[in-house]
Amino acid sequence: MLTAISRYGARVLPDTEQIIARTRARGEFIQGPHIARFEDAFARRAGGSHAVAASNGRMAFYYILRALDLPPGSEIVLPALTFWVVPDLARVAGLKVVFADVDPATFTLDPAAFERAITPATRAVVPTHLYGLPCDMGAILEIAARHNLNVIEDCAHALGATCDGRPVGTLGDAGFFSFQTLKPLNCYGGGLALVRSAALASRVRALAGQEPWPDGKRVEKRLLVGRLQRIFIKPWVFTISAFPILWVSSLIGANPDVYLWEKIRSLHPLPEEYTERFSNVQAAIGLAALDRLDEWTARTQRHAQVMDRALGDLPGITIPQVPPGRTHVYYQYCVYGPQRDELVVRCVRRGIDIETLHVDVCSDLDLFAGERVEPPGAPGARRAAGAMQIPVYASLSEEQTARVARVVRGVLSST
Ligand SMILES: Cc1ncc(COP(=O)(O)O)c(C=O)c1O
């Protein structure tokens, strides 16, 4: 039977279960020495900033904002195309959100739109290295310096990427990372703040350290969900589980994606499951996974090159652009083509699951109605929402990657 290929693949250590069992046997499932070791290893990789682990990436961002202690009414500029949770948490932290458009060629914050979004009340900007490509940090840092703004990099998709030879998360004043199951470093949830100044880092650490330790059962459940996700996206399991739903959806024009993601809602007050500490078992997994990160990144990049070669010469198709000086880690491989939705359906019918939008055009969400957008309507973000995301993740085999490339090329070239 022909197996289907899922849009998502998780990076999984072969000895995950042994790592979990060891922390449990030592009584270090929730609290233990791996948290500090993981933070140290992460900071060392980044070249010396201060690292503070958190329950997830969004809370790392929230602690950075709280630690900055910006005056009430301060404005923060975020890209119009990002995960809705990030701007909403900025509001929970008491800031006024302003959206700036993205450059549809790179999917990242457009420096010109960012500069136009600045007012005398602006205090911070969040360059989001969306889909694994660093923002134009040279231009963004120069504008931020001129206006005396704090720069907080959203590195949720981009661990391992560099800009002018420097790792993301070390270019601004602080950065934050996500360790959710599908992210470049999979700890089955979790996050981390990377902070340049020791003083700011100690305030972030104090805020993260005020949270209670997580309940053991909750962490067990998290690991179980991760285990199930990892099983469900294996090609043969995916073929007989989620894929038939996608296949039928493609016939009836339904969009099952809406059920995959966290419900869009106000995060004020903060949900209880957000406010806890990072567990030792997850840190132990992260510590071991850091040793494999470069290998996984290189593998994903090789798969992206296969796709570049397969699709780059097709008329009307735009493959991902990587401006000079930046490296892309391809958390998502985004392609523009005509009649996107029809192309996606045809790929699904040939066993290749393609995602259409991984984040949100936040400026179009009811949740952010009334927030300022520069320029109004965020045409770049709307255009970027019309791309499709082709699987290139590290857990694909060479054969599977070649098959994805062949099928997608066949479909795209017959439009
Ligand atoms: C762009 C972006 N920023 C931040 C986050 C938040 O990460 P976490 O889920 O660990 O809170 C995500 C999560 O998917 C994301 O996609």
The ligand as a MOL file (V3000), in Angstrom:
LIG
                    3D

  0  0  0     0  0            999 V3000
M  V30 BEGIN CTAB
M  V30 COUNTS 16 16 0 0 0
M  V30 BEGIN ATOM
M  V30 1 C 6.0540 32.0730 15.7640 0
M  V30 2 C 5.8060 31.4620 17.1010 0
M  V30 3 N 6.1640 32.1360 18.1950 0
M  V30 4 C 5.9810 31.6350 19.4310 0
M  V30 5 C 5.4110 30.3920 19.6350 0
M  V30 6 C 5.1290 29.9370 21.0320 0
M  V30 7 O 5.7810 28.7960 21.3940 0
M  V30 8 P 5.1560 27.8600 22.5390 0
M  V30 9 O 4.0910 27.0380 21.8860 0
M  V30 10 O 6.2960 27.0450 23.0340 0
M  V30 11 O 4.5920 28.7510 23.5790 0
M  V30 12 C 5.0290 29.6380 18.5200 0
M  V30 13 C 4.4470 28.2900 18.7250 0
M  V30 14 O 4.0560 27.5780 17.8720 0
M  V30 15 C 5.2150 30.1810 17.2220 0
M  V30 16 O 4.8190 29.5160 16.1240 0
M  V30 END ATOM
M  V30 BEGIN BOND
M  V30 1 1 1 2
M  V30 2 1 2 3
M  V30 3 2 2 15
M  V30 4 2 3 4
M  V30 5 1 4 5
M  V30 6 1 5 6
M  V30 7 2 5 12
M  V30 8 1 6 7
M  V30 9 1 7 8
M  V30 10 2 8 9
M  V30 11 1 8 10
M  V30 12 1 8 11
M  V30 13 1 12 13
M  V30 14 1 12 15
M  V30 15 2 13 14
M  V30 16 1 15 16
M  V30 END BOND
M  V30 END CTAB
M  END
